[in-house]
Each structure stands twice: as C-alpha cells, then as structure tokens.
C-alpha cells in the first residue's frame, strides 16, 4: 500500500485511489471507511473507473486532508479491509 508523502503541508487537497472487485460490498466498504475518517461519502468528490472487462474498479476520492494522522488512519483502515486490493 502507498501512503502520503512525508513533506505534505496541511490542510491539503489529497486524492486517494482504492481498487477492488466491482461489487456492492466493495463500494459500501469504501464509503464507510471514508465516512469514518473524512466526511459523509456523498459529500466527497468521487470518480470511478472500471477495468476493461468490468470485473475490477478503481474509486478515486479527492478531499481536504487535515493531518498526517488522518491520512495514516485512513490508509491503515483501507489496507486492512479484505475487499480492498490496493490503495494509492
């Protein structure tokens, strides 16, 4: 898993890309994790890109990161979730 650069200045606009199987459970897990660490998922800037065959999806979320601790906790929860294949 990848994480934030050690030289970031906060607050900062920060994109996080999360990849997994394109399933309702994956989308719900991503929404839940971002809601816990950032804001209600519906209020965030979200883009989605399906793989060529549509089996996998990447969800990119752009948000204002308030601290390194916030990003570290977000990445930890994403990387520990069984449905998340990768978070960048």
C-alpha positions in Angstrom: 0.0 0.0 0.0 1.1 3.5 -0.7 0.7 6.4 1.6 1.1 10.2 1.8 4.4 11.9 1.2 6.3 12.9 4.4 6.6 16.5 3.1 2.9 17.4 2.8 1.6 20.7 4.3 -1.8 20.5 5.9 -4.6 21.1 5.1 -4.2 19.9 1.5 -6.3 18.6 -1.3 -5.4 14.9 -1.5 -6.5 12.1 -3.9 -6.8 8.5 -2.7 -7.3 5.7 -5.3 -8.8 2.5 -3.9 -9.0 -0.7 -6.1 -11.1 -3.8 -5.7 -13.7 -6.1 -7.2 -16.6 -4.1 -8.6 -19.3 -5.2 -6.1 -21.8 -3.5 -3.8 -19.9 -4.7 -0.8 -16.7 -3.1 -2.0 -18.4 0.2 -2.7 -20.1 0.1 0.7 -16.8 -0.6 2.5 -15.0 2.3 0.8 -17.9 4.7 1.6 -17.9 3.5 5.2 -14.1 4.0 5.7 -14.1 7.5 4.1 -17.1 8.5 6.2 -15.3 7.5 9.4 -12.1 9.4 8.6 -13.1 12.3 6.3 -16.7 13.2 5.8 -20.0 11.7 4.6 -19.1 9.9 1.4 -21.9 11.6 -0.6 -20.2 15.0 0.0 -16.8 14.0 -1.4 -15.5 14.3 -4.9 -15.5 10.7 -6.2 -14.7 9.3 -9.6 -14.8 5.7 -10.7 -13.0 3.8 -13.5 -13.9 0.2 -14.3 -11.4 -2.2 -15.7 -11.6 -3.3 -19.3 -13.6 -6.4 -18.5 -15.6 -4.7 -15.8 -14.5 -7.1 -13.0 -12.5 -4.5 -11.1 -12.9 -0.9 -10.3 -10.8 2.0 -9.0 -12.5 4.6 -6.9 -10.6 7.9 -6.6 -11.7 10.2 -3.8 -10.4 13.8 -3.7 -10.8 15.5 -0.3 -9.1 18.0 2.0 -6.8 16.2 4.3 -6.4 17.8 7.7 -3.4 16.0 9.1 -0.8 13.2 8.6 -2.5 11.3 11.4 -5.8 11.4 9.5 -4.2 10.1 6.3 -2.3 7.4 8.2 -5.5 6.1 9.9 -7.4 6.2 6.5 -4.7 4.2 4.7 -4.5 1.7 7.6 -8.2 1.0 7.5 -8.2 0.7 3.7 -5.2 -1.6 3.7 -6.7 -3.8 6.4 -10.0 -4.3 4.7 -10.4 -7.7 2.9 -12.2 -6.2 -0.1 -9.6 -3.6 -0.8 -6.9 -4.9 -3.2 -4.8 -1.7 -3.2 -4.9 1.9 -2.0 -2.7 4.6 -3.6 
